[in-house]
Amino acid sequence: MSYSSQDVHKKVLGKTGEKLVQKYLKKHGYKLLKTNYQTPFGEADIIAEKDGEVVFVEVKTRTTDNYGAPREAVGKEKQRRYYQIATFYGLQSGEEPNARFDVAEVYADKHIEYFENAF
């Protein structure tokens, strides 16, 4: 399978954003539980815990907002998949998590906007 240079750039940009958000979460008292958590329903970028709440974080990294804010890319289908991922996570862990769904926007200049209870 070959990847274009644009595909590679998007992957690198996305991974860079995820690493920045992991640091952000740790700095703000979150415990990282899983990163790039794979399920039959898709992948959760980050699963963290704070104050007894399991937080599922979708990270959106962009170089510009020419096509809208990064958080706007988290549509109904992505939200539905995150609910399924949370249910799967609960079944795997043996307990239903007190879950929250957040979105982190990361810009190429490393600026982060973090939205708790985004959906």
C-alpha positions in Angstrom: 0.0 0.0 0.0 1.5 3.3 -1.0 0.9 6.6 0.7 1.0 10.0 -0.8 3.2 12.7 0.8 -0.1 14.4 1.8 -1.2 11.3 3.6 2.1 11.1 5.4 1.9 14.7 6.4 -1.6 14.3 7.8 -0.5 11.2 9.8 2.5 13.1 11.3 0.4 16.2 12.0 -2.2 14.0 13.7 0.3 12.2 15.9 2.0 15.4 16.8 -1.4 16.8 17.9 -2.2 13.7 20.0 1.2 13.9 21.8 0.6 17.6 22.6 -2.9 16.8 24.0 -1.4 14.0 26.1 1.0 16.4 27.7 -1.9 18.9 28.2 -4.0 16.3 29.9 -1.2 15.2 32.3 -0.5 18.9 33.1 -4.2 19.3 34.1 -4.3 16.3 36.4 -5.6 13.6 34.1 -4.3 10.0 34.2 -3.8 8.5 30.7 -5.4 5.1 30.4 -5.2 4.3 26.7 -4.0 6.0 23.5 -5.1 5.0 20.1 -7.5 2.5 21.6 -8.6 0.2 18.8 -12.1 -1.4 18.8 -14.4 -3.0 16.2 -16.1 0.4 16.1 -13.1 2.5 15.4 -10.3 4.2 17.4 -10.4 6.5 20.4 -7.5 8.9 20.3 -7.1 9.2 24.0 -8.9 7.6 27.0 -8.0 9.4 30.3 -9.4 9.5 33.8 -9.9 12.4 36.2 -12.0 12.6 39.4 -13.6 9.2 38.8 -14.7 10.1 35.3 -13.4 8.2 32.2 -12.8 10.8 29.4 -12.8 9.8 25.8 -10.9 12.5 23.8 -11.1 13.0 20.1 -8.1 15.1 18.9 -8.4 17.2 15.7 -5.2 18.8 14.5 -5.2 21.4 11.7 -2.7 23.8 10.1 -5.4 26.4 9.5 -9.1 26.8 10.1 -9.8 27.6 6.4 -12.4 24.8 6.3 -13.9 25.5 9.7 -12.9 24.9 13.3 -11.3 21.4 13.9 -14.1 20.5 16.4 -16.7 20.9 13.6 -15.2 17.8 12.0 -16.6 15.7 14.9 -20.0 15.0 13.4 -22.9 12.8 14.4 -21.3 9.7 12.9 -18.0 10.2 14.8 -20.0 10.9 18.0 -22.0 7.7 17.5 -18.8 5.7 17.1 -17.4 7.2 20.3 -20.5 6.1 22.2 -20.0 2.6 20.9 -16.3 2.7 21.8 -17.2 3.8 25.3 -19.7 0.9 25.6 -17.0 -1.6 24.3 -14.5 -0.2 26.8 -16.9 -0.7 29.6 -17.6 -4.3 28.6 -13.8 -5.0 28.3 -13.1 -3.4 31.7 -16.0 -5.2 33.4 -17.7 -2.0 34.6 -19.8 0.7 33.0 -17.6 3.9 33.1 -18.9 7.2 34.2 -18.0 8.6 30.8 -17.5 12.1 29.3 -16.7 13.0 25.6 -14.2 15.8 25.0 -12.7 17.3 21.9 -9.2 18.8 21.6 -8.4 21.2 18.8 -4.7 21.5 18.0 -3.3 24.0 15.6 0.1 23.7 13.9 1.4 26.5 16.1 0.8 24.1 19.1 -2.2 26.1 20.4 -4.8 23.8 22.1 -8.4 24.5 22.6 -10.0 21.9 24.9 -13.8 21.3 25.0 -15.1 19.3 27.9 -18.5 17.5 27.4 -18.3 18.4 23.7 -21.0 15.9 22.9 
